[in-house]
Amino acid sequence: MSSSSTSSGEGERESVVKKKKEGLGWMEWVRGWFYLAYEMMFQRIMASHLHNPMHLPPLNDITCIVTGSTSGIGLQIARQLAESGAHVVMAVRNPKAANELIQKWQEEWSGMGLPLNIEVMELNLLSLDSVAKFAEAWNARSGPLHVLINNAGIFSIGEPQKFSKDGYEEHMQVNHLAPALLSILLLPSLIRGSPSRIINVNSIMHHVGFVDTEDMNVVSGKRKYTSLVGYSSSKLAEVMFSSVLHKRLPAEAGINVLCVSPGIVQTNVARDLPKIVQAAYHLIPYFILSPQEGSRSALFAATDPQIPEYCDMLKADEWPVCAFISQDCRPTNPSEEAHNVETSYKVWEKTLEMIGLSSDAVERLVEGEEVKCRYGVHQQ
């Protein structure tokens, strides 16, 4: 064979290798949907060993921020943490609703111990300015933060594509970009609370997600936008970003990053479902978890004493993904696509660009330096 034909063959092979992946392969897609169906059918059986509500250790001297805590899983997380003695900050879009909940909980808790240590701070994840201002206000207290639970999320089923005032597709902003910005900007407080944890309430729907880092808003036309595409892509992006953040944080920072799946849960999302799907929800209540049951994986990740050791082991083994806890409170593996290290780093870089942070923001915050963000009070 001539040298020219050899070099031609090598060039062809290189072009194949470098060909950009534009979606999940059909095998990955089928595997993802099979996993979802399996989870729905057997999640209650797999979690049958768990108590409901979950037994938590005393959490006095622990401070937790919980986003989206006025309904569903977040409401259960906030209340159970507070009843176990934690100082809970409800980071919510509707402070009035949160304060009404606190008043109700205090009345129901009266006589059972010290008053619940809960407060409310306003946070709107559809505004990156709001996220940055929240972090600035919290960090200004110069106190410790032990647990950040990024619970708030949206799944606008069947609705047309919408964009935030920041210009980002709403699922991507609420489910990924805003929690990513919040997590990084709160690093100074998390370091003061070390050993601390960042817990991202994810979804098994990330198994059917795909992230195109050149089209995070799904506007290029290469993929047809649906609410399912928006939601599953945002949840996969969150896992990928969390995996890189887990690796970038040095051991001395004492911060562990985890994702958890609550399972398939009866929450406010159901009211946006098509009527036929809502009917299915009512026909198969045995298979669908309640919000209280769905809160268990996040509560486990926030309080189990073996979590730091497990996260450290994954980091030492150079495992490609962060810790992922399933709805039965056992470690599990996120999707095959989540293991794509190259794409994960592209998601990391693109996310930092979109949320207005420099590529070395994490390292500088860990070193105790100030970092500028294009959002919030101290804008560039």
Buried (B, 14 or more C-beta within 10 A) or exposed (E): EEEEEEEEEEEEEEEEEEEEEEEBEEEBBEBBEEBBEEBBEEBBEBBEEBEEBBEBEEBEEBBBBBBBBBBBBBBBBBBBBBBBBBBBBBBBBBBEBBBEBBEEBEEEBEEEEEEBBBEBBBBBBBBBBBBBBBBBBBBEEEEBBBBBBBBBBBBBBEEEBBBBEBEBBBBBBBBBBBBBBBBBBBBBBBBBBBEBBBBBBBBBBBBBBBBBBEBBBBEEEEBEBBBBBBBBBBBBBBBBBBBBBBBBBEEEBBBBBBBBBBBBBBBEBBEBBEEEEEEBBEEEEEBBBBBBBBBBBBBBBBBBEEBBEBBEEBBEEEBBBBBBBBBBBEEEEBBBBBBBBEBBBBBBEBBBEBBBBEEEBBBBBBEEEEBEBEBBEEEE
